[in-house]
Amino acid sequence: MNGDSISAVWQRVLGTQPDPPRWLVLVCAGVALLAILPHPTWRLSRTVVTIAHEGGHGLTALLTGRRLAGIRLHSDTSGLTVSSGRPTGPGMILTAAAGYTAPSLLGLGGALLLAGGHVTALLWISIALLAALLVMVRNAFGLLAVVLTGAAFFAVSWYGGNQLQAVFAYLGVWFLLLAGVRPVIELQRKRRQGGARDSDADQLARLTGVSALLWVALFLVVALACLLVGGSRLLA
């Protein structure tokens, strides 16, 4: 790749792309919803949410000064992030709280980028985040899931035209915004049935003395707020 090609790539990444028609944005929202609501498709698509969830734990652990030992993503869509440091305090609380809020917050950030016309930038930022996550994944399924997801983003960003990139980006952002709600509802359903007693919400309850139910409510408020704000920006 010569200097002119590199310059052209950077101009595209840093520049803006035309907004897709409103009907296409709505179609992307509908397709994203179809990937979330039916249980068979959710069993597959939920892996993307797990990547965002565990990535949120990992990034927050690093930002708060904790030592990140590794991340595991499992085929049943569960995951585990292991970090070391003080077992209590703000760093541990923020790390535990980051998982269920990460998909929605990523979706909101993506919506703000798309509202500014930065479609290609969104795709390359996603690739960079996935590459950083890949370094910390410690199991084969997790590596495969992250590599395949990153490869899809790279293929679309490198070979796709404006319309394909827009469809892929809007579909991904709608998915994160909508999918951020369902795991929180599933978490509380499991807790009500007597399961998930070591969930993020229950760990936060032990760390802070605040009821796990209130933490679940906070997760839900964040998810719904991101969906409302992000969705309105995508449709503006």
Secondary structure, 3 states (H helix, E strand, C coil): CCHHHHHHHHHHHHCCCCCCCHHHHHHHHHHHHHCCCCHHHHHHHHHHHHHHHHHHHHHHHHHCCCEEEEEEECCCCCEEEEEECCCCCHHHHHHHHHHHHHHHHHHHHHHHHHHCCCHHHHHHHHHHHHHHHHHHECCHHHHHHHHHHHHHHHHHHHHCCHHHHHHHHHHHHHHHHHHCCHHHHHHHHHHHCCCCCCCHHHHHHHHHCCCHHHHHHHHHHHHHHHHHHHHHHHHC
